Amino acid sequence: MRLGAPLGLLAAGLAAPLVLWYLLRSRRPRQVVASTFLWRTSERSVAAAIPWQRFRADLTFWLVLLALLLGAFALARPYLAVPAQLGDHTILIMDASGSMLADEHGPTRLELARREALDLTRRLSPGQEISIVEAGSRGRVLLSASDDPAQIRSALSAVRIGHGAADLVDAFTLAAALERPGQQTILHLYTDGPLPSDAVNAAPTNLSVTAVGTDRPNLAVTRLQAVPQGAGSSSVFAQIRNFGLLEAQATLTMSVDGEDVVSENFRLPPRGTVDRVLTVQGGDGDVLMARVEPRGQDPSGDDRRDALSIDDRAFTLLSAPREIAVTLATPGNVFLEAALSSVPGVVVTTVDRVPAVLDDTDLLVVDRLAAPASPTVPTMAIAATRWPAGVTADDEVELPTLSFQAAGHDLLTDVDLSGVSIAAATPLSAPALVPIAGGPQADLMLAGRLDGVPTLLVGFDLLRSNLPLQAGWPVMVANAMSWLAGPPSTVPVTAGTTVTLTVPAGATAVAVSPPGGDVLRLDPASPRLTVDQAGLWRLVYEGDDVEPGIPALAVNPNPDEGDLARGGVAQDSPHDPAVPGATAPPSTGRQPIGRLVLAGVLALAIAEWAWVFGVRPWRRRRAAAAPAADEPVLEPAREA
């Protein structure tokens, strides 16, 4: 407890006059007499009272003294120091990721977050302002520094949920731009999951995290990919996950252009995964949809066995077989040649040096030779004798440890490098590339774009490692073909990502029709598009003599958003540092308790008035009516 105006305690000095009055006031003994009739004719004499009396405190004195002291304490403006909920400027960051659409026995998690935010804004005091930031696939400012309750409610209602992950780092950056010097700024984040590590590092110190939602069951189609086999058939890989804590029974149904073609029932263990490879018939450009539905009796008795509906379906486009022309420049590597040739649709041409002209090459693979200084086609360089410009190679390291891999990178999907041993490697670094594998000694695999060209660099010789003997080696090569040479139209896009469209020649504009949204028009010179809703995004290329292009993009929800039981943060305190990513705001607010103290003063005043004018006179009347101890009591005589 602290005091806002400590000088108010000086008012406690009024207790001194009260004590002095009790010492100086005259006190004469009370005497009961028969009558004062004869005293009226006598001359009044002036009787001097004794100036100093012995201090005799009664109940009235203590009540008045306590009221004075409490009044002085109230003038000192006492308050409790609590974590500040509202500052001069309060910024509300609303999580707009796909999991916020999860059903919470009626309302969604977004609705619960809105209720929490509205309850907080009802405590606004004059001079305080509210800003609102939407944390979707990109941050968006919905309201800037307003104290109008109607505008605040309207901005909270305008939060639009995407089907991807929330870019909290971008939202924190926007919130920092809204802060004003000289104002106490407090940030509130309303979310349903723990903060990722990059968001924790970027989180401001004055951030308070409020978690909403509970552990909920959910079934999801987390992966769908179709590989053309020819003759109008495609091999379809589907992955279904049970994010619930109980076993689930489900039905997987696949349809082509709205007509069901395959249906299968299966069981999913708690938080388990089932992979299915099925063959379907369909033509080039047909829409393939996979949907999962719960079936049977739920052991928990919960009728809502699937709390999130957006990930019950996944889409992809069927296509005709596609060939990728790969030029392999190597002195000889049977493992690399076999892995490349095993990828469907890949045609490998092996040469002993890098060709000067690569017009007919979709992908260049350089193995233990000098790589081009400036890549002109997608390039994978392995243990190159000369690396592209912008890449720095350090001295060779013997027996390096491969302890790190970027598990979320497309190149390493379903690839485990933990068992890889390497005899020697060259540490690599490049500002334009990101490391995807390495160890404490060096980064050994880099990926990204050099001069806008997809590039993968491997800093060790495959023949001096056991990587070609690992089960994940052919998977890694297949991933590299798709990532470097460009995925075919059959590979769906994850919601929340930004894609660069391949615009055919002759197009003057691209009209994009998102699912359930307004048509967007893109400039062919900058055909970048952020897809935040799951479904089919139709593409129309405008212009004269336009060559055929991809007719649509299949966009599926971010699979990580399907986990509705990721940590159970909603059961913890919103300001508990034990909550992953939650931090208690260092700014402190004041919770005044002066009104409670004044209520105590009023209660004492009422008690003193009741004592003086009610209880004490009543006690005197009762004592006067009672017979004295030595007074005889007369009773009526009884007849014999």
C-alpha positions in Angstrom: 0.0 0.0 0.0 1.2 3.5 -0.9 0.2 7.1 -0.4 -0.5 9.5 -3.2 -0.5 12.6 -1.0 1.4 11.8 2.2 0.9 15.4 3.5 -2.7 14.5 4.0 -1.7 12.7 7.1 -1.1 16.1 8.8 -4.8 16.2 9.2 -4.4 13.7 12.0 -3.2 16.6 14.1 -6.9 17.4 14.7 -6.8 14.6 17.3 -4.8 17.0 19.6 -7.7 19.5 20.0 -10.0 16.6 20.6 -7.9 15.3 23.5 -7.4 18.9 24.8 -11.2 19.4 24.8 -11.6 16.3 26.9 -9.0 17.6 29.4 -10.5 21.1 29.7 -14.2 20.5 29.6 -16.1 20.9 32.9 -17.4 17.8 34.5 -19.9 18.1 37.4 -21.2 15.1 39.3 -24.8 14.3 38.6 -27.1 14.3 41.8 -30.7 13.2 42.0 -32.8 15.5 44.1 -36.5 15.6 44.9 -37.2 19.1 43.4 -35.5 22.2 42.1 -38.5 24.5 42.8 -36.9 26.4 45.8 -33.6 26.8 43.9 -35.2 29.1 41.3 -35.6 31.9 43.9 -32.0 31.7 45.1 -29.3 33.9 43.6 -27.1 32.1 41.0 -23.5 31.9 41.9 -20.7 31.6 39.5 -18.9 28.3 40.0 -15.4 28.0 38.7 -14.7 24.6 37.1 -11.4 22.9 37.6 -9.5 23.8 34.4 -7.6 20.5 34.0 -9.5 17.3 34.5 -8.3 13.8 34.6 -8.5 12.3 31.1 -11.5 10.1 30.9 -12.2 8.6 27.5 -15.6 7.3 26.6 -17.0 5.5 23.6 -17.8 8.8 21.9 -14.1 9.9 22.1 -12.8 6.7 20.6 -15.3 6.8 17.7 -14.5 10.5 17.0 -10.8 9.9 17.2 -10.9 6.9 14.9 -13.0 8.9 12.4 -10.4 11.7 12.5 -7.6 9.3 11.9 -9.4 7.5 9.0 -10.3 10.9 7.5 -6.6 12.0 7.6 -5.7 8.6 6.0 -8.2 9.2 3.2 -6.8 12.7 2.5 -3.4 11.0 2.0 -5.0 9.2 -1.0 -4.0 5.6 -0.3 -3.7 3.1 -3.2 -2.5 -0.3 -4.0 0.2 -0.8 -6.6 -1.2 -3.3 -9.2 -0.1 -4.3 -12.7 -1.4 -1.5 -14.9 -4.4 -2.6 -17.1 -4.8 0.7 -18.9 -2.3 3.4 -19.5 -2.4 6.8 -21.2 -2.4 4.8 -24.4 -3.5 1.1 -24.4 -2.9 -1.1 -27.5 -5.0 -4.2 -28.0 -3.4 -6.9 -30.2 -6.0 -9.4 -31.4 -4.8 -12.8 -32.6 -6.4 -13.4 -36.0 -5.0 -16.9 -36.7 -7.1 -19.8 -37.9 -7.3 -21.5 -34.5 -9.3 -18.5 -33.1 -12.3 -19.8 -35.1 -12.4 -22.9 -32.8 -15.8 -23.6 -31.2 -15.8 -23.1 -27.4 -19.1 -24.7 -26.6 -21.0 -21.9 -28.4 -18.8 -18.9 -28.9 -15.6 -19.0 -30.8 -12.2 -18.1 -29.3 -12.3 -14.8 -31.1 -15.6 -14.0 -29.5 -14.1 -14.8 -26.1 -11.2 -12.5 -26.8 -13.6 -9.7 -27.9 -15.5 -10.0 -24.6 -12.2 -9.8 -22.6 -11.1 -6.7 -24.6 -14.5 -5.0 -24.3 -14.5 -5.6 -20.6 -11.1 -4.0 -20.3 -12.1 -0.9 -22.4 -15.1 -0.2 -20.1 -12.6 0.9 -17.5 -11.3 3.8 -19.6 -10.9 7.1 -17.7 -10.9 10.6 -19.3 -7.7 11.2 -21.2 -7.0 7.5 -21.9 -7.0 6.2 -25.5 -7.2 2.8 -27.2 -5.5 1.4 -30.3 -6.3 -1.9 -31.9 -4.0 -4.1 -34.1 -5.0 -7.2 -35.9 -2.4 -10.0 -35.9 -3.1 -12.0 -38.9 -0.8 -13.2 -41.7 0.1 -9.5 -41.8 -0.4 -7.0 -39.1 -3.1 -4.4 -39.6 -4.1 -1.3 -37.6 -7.8 -1.2 -37.1 -8.0 1.8 -34.7 -5.5 4.4 -33.7 -5.7 6.3 -30.4 -9.4 6.7 -29.9 -11.5 7.1 -26.7 -14.8 6.7 -28.4 -16.6 3.5 -27.1 -18.5 3.2 -30.4 -15.3 3.3 -32.5 -13.6 0.7 -30.2 -16.6 -1.7 -30.5 -16.6 -1.2 -34.3 -12.9 -1.9 -34.6 -13.1 -5.1 -32.5 -16.0 -6.3 -34.6 -13.8 -5.7 -37.7 -11.2 -8.3 -36.8 -11.1 -10.7 -39.7 -9.8 -14.2 -39.1 -7.5 -15.8 -41.6 -6.7 -19.5 -42.0 -3.0 -19.1 -41.5 -0.7 -18.4 -38.5 -0.5 -15.0 -36.8 2.5 -12.9 -37.6 3.0 -11.6 -34.1 6.4 -10.0 -34.9 4.8 -7.8 -37.5 2.0 -6.9 -35.1 4.5 -6.0 -32.4 6.3 -3.8 -34.9 3.1 -2.0 -35.8 2.2 -1.5 -32.1 5.7 0.0 -31.5 5.1 2.5 -34.3 1.8 3.6 -32.5 3.6 4.4 -29.3 4.0 8.1 -28.5 6.8 9.7 -26.4 5.7 10.9 -23.0 2.7 8.6 -22.7 2.4 5.5 -20.6 1.8 2.8 -23.2 0.5 -0.7 -22.3 0.0 -3.6 -24.7 -2.5 -6.4 -24.3 -2.3 -9.5 -26.6 -5.3 -11.7 -26.8 -4.4 -15.1 -28.1 -5.1 -18.9 -27.7 -1.7 -20.4 -27.8 1.9 -20.0 -26.6 4.1 -17.4 -28.3 6.6 -18.8 -30.8 10.3 -18.1 -30.0 10.6 -15.3 -32.5 7.6 -13.5 -31.1 9.0 -13.9 -27.5 12.2 -12.3 -28.6 10.3 -9.4 -30.3 7.7 -8.9 -27.5 7.8 -5.5 -25.8 8.5 -5.3 -22.1 5.1 -3.7 -21.4 3.1 -6.6 -22.9 0.4 -8.5 -21.1 -0.8 -11.8 -22.6 -4.4 -12.9 -22.1 -5.1 -16.5 -23.2 -8.5 -17.7 -24.3 -9.9 -21.1 -25.1 -9.6 -24.6 -23.6 -8.3 -28.0 -24.9 -10.7 -29.0 -27.7 -10.8 -32.1 -30.0 -10.1 -31.6 -33.6 -9.6 -33.7 -36.8 -7.8 -32.2 -39.7 -6.5 -32.9 -43.2 -2.9 -31.6 -42.7 -1.4 -32.6 -46.1 -2.8 -33.3 -49.6 -0.7 -33.8 -52.7 -1.4 -35.4 -56.0 1.3 -36.8 -58.3 0.2 -37.5 -61.9 0.8 -41.1 -63.1 -0.5 -40.8 -66.7 -3.6 -42.2 -68.4 -5.8 -39.8 -66.4 -4.9 -41.2 -62.9 -3.1 -39.6 -60.0 -1.5 -41.0 -56.9 -2.9 -38.9 -54.0 -1.1 -38.6 -50.6 -3.4 -37.5 -47.7 -2.4 -37.0 -44.1 -5.0 -36.9 -41.3 -4.3 -35.9 -37.8 -6.2 -36.2 -34.5 -5.3 -33.3 -32.3 -7.6 -34.5 -29.5 -6.6 -36.3 -26.4 -8.9 -39.3 -27.0 -9.0 -41.9 -29.8 -11.2 -40.9 -32.7 -13.0 -42.7 -35.5 -13.1 -40.8 -38.8 -14.1 -41.1 -42.5 -11.9 -39.8 -45.3 -13.7 -38.9 -48.5 -12.2 -37.7 -51.7 -14.1 -36.0 -54.5 -13.1 -34.8 -58.0 -15.0 -31.7 -59.2 -17.7 -32.2 -56.5 -18.3 -36.0 -57.1 -17.2 -38.4 -54.4 -14.8 -41.0 -55.8 -13.1 -42.6 -52.7 -14.2 -43.1 -49.1 -12.4 -44.9 -46.3 -13.0 -45.4 -42.5 -10.2 -45.6 -40.0 -9.2 -45.0 -36.3 -6.9 -42.3 -35.1 -5.0 -42.7 -31.8 -4.9 -39.8 -29.4 -2.8 -37.0 -31.0 -2.0 -39.5 -33.7 -1.5 -39.3 -37.5 -2.7 -41.6 -40.3 -1.2 -41.4 -43.8 -3.2 -42.7 -46.8 -2.0 -43.1 -50.5 -4.9 -43.6 -52.9 -5.4 -43.5 -56.6 -8.0 -41.3 -58.2 -9.1 -40.6 -61.8 -9.3 -37.1 -63.0 -8.2 -34.8 -65.8 -5.8 -31.9 -66.0 -7.1 -28.9 -63.9 -9.8 -30.9 -62.0 -10.3 -30.0 -58.4 -9.5 -32.7 -55.9 -11.0 -32.2 -52.4 -10.3 -34.4 -49.3 -12.6 -34.1 -46.3 -12.5 -35.8 -42.9 -15.6 -36.3 -40.7 -15.8 -37.9 -37.2 -18.0 -40.9 -36.9 -19.2 -43.3 -34.1 -19.7 -42.5 -30.5 -17.3 -40.1 -28.8 -16.0 -41.7 -25.5 -16.1 -38.3 -23.8 -19.7 -37.7 -24.6 -18.9 -34.4 -26.2 -21.2 -33.8 -29.3 -18.6 -31.4 -30.7 -15.9 -33.9 -31.5 -14.4 -31.5 -34.1 -14.1 -28.0 -32.8 -12.5 -26.5 -35.9 -14.2 -26.8 -39.2 -11.8 -24.9 -41.5 -9.2 -27.7 -41.6 -11.7 -30.5 -42.2 -11.1 -30.0 -46.0 -8.1 -29.7 -48.2 -7.8 -28.9 -51.9 -5.4 -29.5 -54.7 -5.5 -29.5 -58.5 -4.9 -32.5 -60.6 -2.5 -32.1 -63.5 -0.9 -33.9 -66.4 2.6 -35.4 -65.9 5.2 -32.7 -66.0 8.9 -33.1 -66.9 11.7 -31.3 -65.2 15.0 -31.1 -67.2 17.9 -31.5 -64.7 21.5 -31.0 -65.8 23.9 -32.8 -63.4 27.5 -31.6 -63.6 29.6 -34.1 -61.7 32.8 -36.1 -62.1 30.6 -39.1 -61.1 28.2 -39.7 -58.3 25.9 -42.8 -58.5 24.0 -41.9 -55.4 23.0 -38.4 -56.8 22.2 -39.8 -60.3 19.9 -42.5 -58.9 18.1 -40.2 -56.4 17.4 -37.6 -59.2 16.2 -40.2 -61.7 13.8 -41.7 -59.1 11.8 -38.5 -58.9 8.7 -38.8 -61.2 8.8 -36.5 -64.1 12.6 -35.7 -63.8 14.8 -36.1 -66.8 18.5 -36.1 -65.9 21.3 -35.2 -68.3 24.8 -35.9 -66.8 27.8 -33.8 -67.9 31.4 -33.4 -66.6 31.4 -29.6 -66.5 28.9 -26.8 -66.2 27.5 -25.9 -69.6 27.9 -22.3 -70.8 24.3 -22.3 -72.1 21.4 -23.5 -69.9 18.4 -22.5 -72.0 16.8 -26.0 -71.8 17.7 -26.6 -68.2 15.0 -26.3 -65.4 17.5 -27.2 -62.6 21.3 -27.2 -62.5 23.0 -29.6 -60.0 26.8 -29.0 -59.5 28.7 -31.7 -57.7 32.4 -31.1 -56.7 32.9 -28.6 -59.6 33.0 -24.8 -59.9 29.5 -23.3 -59.6 28.4 -20.3 -61.8 29.4 -17.0 -60.2 25.9 -15.7 -60.8 23.1 -18.4 -61.1 20.7 -18.0 -64.0 18.6 -21.1 -63.4 17.7 -22.8 -60.1 20.9 -24.3 -58.8 22.0 -26.9 -56.2 25.7 -26.8 -55.5 27.3 -29.7 -53.5 30.9 -29.4 -52.2 31.7 -26.9 -55.0 35.3 -26.0 -55.8 34.1 -22.4 -56.3 31.0 -21.0 -54.8 28.7 -18.3 -56.3 29.4 -14.6 -55.6 28.1 -13.5 -52.2 29.0 -16.9 -50.5 31.9 -17.1 -48.1 33.6 -20.5 -47.5 35.9 -21.0 -44.5 38.6 -23.5 -43.9 37.6 -27.1 -43.9 36.4 -28.7 -40.6 36.9 -32.3 -39.8 34.1 -34.5 -38.3 31.6 -31.6 -38.0 28.5 -32.1 -35.8 25.2 -31.9 -37.6 23.0 -31.0 -34.7 20.6 -28.4 -36.2 18.0 -28.6 -38.9 15.2 -26.2 -39.9 12.4 -28.7 -39.5 9.8 -26.3 -40.8 11.6 -25.7 -44.1 10.1 -27.2 -47.2 13.4 -28.8 -48.2 13.5 -30.9 -45.0 9.9 -31.9 -44.8 9.8 -35.6 -43.5 13.6 -35.6 -43.5 15.6 -36.5 -40.4 19.3 -35.6 -40.4 20.1 -36.6 -36.9 21.9 -39.8 -38.0 24.1 -38.2 -40.6 27.9 -38.4 -40.1 30.3 -36.3 -42.1 34.1 -36.8 -42.5 34.9 -33.2 -43.5 32.9 -30.1 -44.5 33.4 -26.5 -45.5 31.5 -23.9 -43.4 29.4 -21.6 -45.5 27.9 -18.2 -44.9 25.9 -15.9 -47.2 23.8 -12.9 -46.1 21.1 -13.6 -48.8 20.6 -17.3 -47.7 19.4 -18.9 -44.5 21.0 -21.9 -42.8 18.8 -25.0 -42.8 21.3 -27.5 -41.3 24.5 -27.3 -39.4 26.0 -27.4 -35.9 27.9 -25.4 -33.3 31.0 -25.4 -35.5 29.5 -24.2 -38.8 26.4 -23.9 -41.1 26.7 -26.7 -43.7 23.5 -26.2 -45.7 22.1 -22.9 -46.9 19.0 -22.2 -49.0 17.3 -19.1 -50.4 17.6 -16.9 -53.5 20.8 -15.5 -55.0 20.0 -12.7 -57.5 16.4 -13.8 -57.3 17.2 -17.4 -58.3 16.4 -20.3 -55.9 19.6 -21.8 -54.7 20.6 -24.7 -52.4 24.2 -25.0 -51.1 25.6 -28.2 -49.4 29.0 -27.7 -47.8 30.2 -31.3 -47.7 30.9 -34.1 -50.2 28.1 -36.7 -50.3 30.7 -39.4 -50.9 32.4 -38.5 -47.6 29.2 -38.8 -45.6 26.5 -41.4 -44.9 23.7 -39.0 -46.1 23.0 -41.0 -49.3 22.5 -44.1 -47.1 19.8 -42.5 -45.0 16.1 -43.2 -45.5 15.4 -39.5 -45.9 17.9 -39.0 -48.7 15.4 -39.7 -51.6 12.8 -37.6 -49.8 15.2 -34.7 -49.5 16.0 -34.9 -53.3 12.3 -34.9 -54.2 11.7 -31.9 -51.9 14.7 -30.1 -53.6 13.2 -30.8 -57.1 9.9 -29.2 -56.0 11.4 -26.3 -54.1 14.1 -25.4 -56.6 12.4 -26.0 -60.0 9.1 -24.6 -58.8 6.2 -26.7 -57.5 3.7 -27.8 -60.1 0.2 -26.5 -59.9 -0.9 -29.6 -58.0 1.0 -28.5 -54.9 -1.3 -26.6 -52.6 -0.3 -23.4 -50.9 -0.4 -22.9 -47.1 -2.8 -20.1 -46.0 -1.0 -17.0 -44.7 1.9 -17.2 -47.2 2.8 -14.7 -49.9 3.2 -16.3 -53.3 4.6 -14.9 -56.6 2.4 -15.9 -59.5 3.9 -17.0 -62.8 2.1 -14.7 -65.3 1.9 -16.0 -68.9 3.2 -13.9 -71.7 0.8 -11.3 -73.1 -1.2 -10.8 -69.8 -1.8 -7.2 -69.0 -3.5 -7.9 -65.6 -4.4 -10.8 -63.3 -7.8 -10.9 -61.8 -7.8 -13.0 -58.6 -11.1 -14.3 -57.1 -10.5 -15.4 -53.5 -13.1 -17.8 -51.9 -16.0 -15.6 -50.7 -14.2 -12.3 -51.3 -14.0 -9.4 -53.8 -12.0 -9.7 -57.0 -8.4 -8.5 -56.7 -6.4 -7.1 -59.7 -2.7 -7.6 -59.8 -0.1 -5.9 -61.9 1.9 -8.5 -64.0 5.1 -6.6 -63.1 4.5 -7.4 -59.4 2.3 -10.4 -59.1 2.7 -11.0 -55.4 -0.3 -12.2 -53.5 -0.9 -13.0 -49.8 -3.4 -15.9 -49.6 -5.0 -15.9 -46.1 -8.2 -17.9 -46.8 -8.5 -21.6 -47.5 -10.1 -22.7 -50.7 -9.6 -22.1 -54.4 -8.3 -18.8 -55.6 -9.4 -18.5 -59.2 -7.0 -16.7 -61.6 -8.0 -14.9 -64.8 -5.3 -13.5 -67.1 -6.5 -10.4 -69.0 -5.1 -9.3 -72.3 -4.9 -10.2 -76.0 -3.2 -13.4 -77.1 -2.5 -14.6 -73.6 -0.8 -17.9 -73.2 -2.4 -20.5 -70.9 -1.5 -20.2 -67.2 -2.4 -21.8 -63.9 -6.2 -21.5 -63.6 -6.3 -21.5 -59.8 -4.4 -21.8 -56.6 -5.4 -24.4 -54.0 -4.9 -22.9 -50.6 -5.2 -25.0 -47.4 -5.2 -24.0 -43.7 -1.9 -23.9 -41.8 -1.7 -27.4 -40.2 -0.2 -25.9 -37.0 -3.5 -24.0 -36.4 -5.4 -27.3 -36.0 -3.7 -28.1 -32.6 -6.3 -26.8 -30.2 -4.6 -28.4 -27.2 -1.2 -26.9 -27.6 -0.1 -26.1 -24.0 -3.4 -25.4 -22.3 -2.4 -21.8 -21.6 -6.0 -20.8 -21.0 -6.0 -22.4 -17.6 -3.1 -20.3 -16.4 -3.2 -16.7 -15.1 -3.0 -14.2 -18.0 -0.1 -12.4 -16.3 1.7 -15.5 -15.1 5.2 -15.7 -16.5 4.9 -19.5 -16.4 2.6 -19.1 -19.4 4.8 -19.6 -22.5 5.3 -16.1 -23.9 3.4 -14.3 -21.2 5.0 -11.5 -19.3 3.7 -9.4 -16.5 3.8 -5.7 -17.5 6.4 -3.7 -15.6 4.2 -0.7 -15.6 2.2 -0.4 -12.4 -1.2 1.2 -11.9 -3.0 2.6 -8.9 -6.0 1.0 -7.3 -7.4 3.7 -5.0 -8.9 2.6 -1.7 -9.7 6.2 -0.4 -13.4 5.6 -1.0 -13.3 2.5 1.2 -11.7 4.6 3.9 -14.3 7.3 3.6 -17.0 4.7 3.8 -15.4 3.7 7.2 -15.5 7.3 8.3 -19.2 7.6 7.5 -19.9 4.3 9.3 -18.1 5.7 12.4 -20.1 9.0 12.2 -23.3 7.0 12.0 -22.2 4.9 15.0 -21.3 7.9 17.1 -24.7 9.6 16.3 -26.5 6.4 17.2 -24.6 6.2 20.5 -25.2 9.8 21.5 -28.8 10.2 20.5 -30.1 6.7 20.7 -28.3 4.1 22.7 -27.0 6.2 25.6 -30.4 8.0 26.3 -32.1 4.7 26.1 -29.8 3.2 28.6 -30.3 6.2 31.0 -34.1 6.0 30.7 -33.9 2.3 31.4 -31.6 2.8 34.5 -33.9 5.6 35.8 -36.9 3.4 35.5 -35.3 0.5 37.4 -35.8 0.6 41.3 -32.8 1.2 43.5 -31.3 -1.6 45.3 -32.2 -0.3 48.8 -35.8 0.9 47.8 -38.5 -1.4 49.2 -40.7 -3.0 46.7 -44.4 -2.8 47.6 -46.6 -5.6 46.5 -50.4 -5.8 46.9 -51.7 -7.7 49.8 -53.2 -11.1 49.2 -56.5 -12.2 50.7 -56.3 -15.1 53.1 
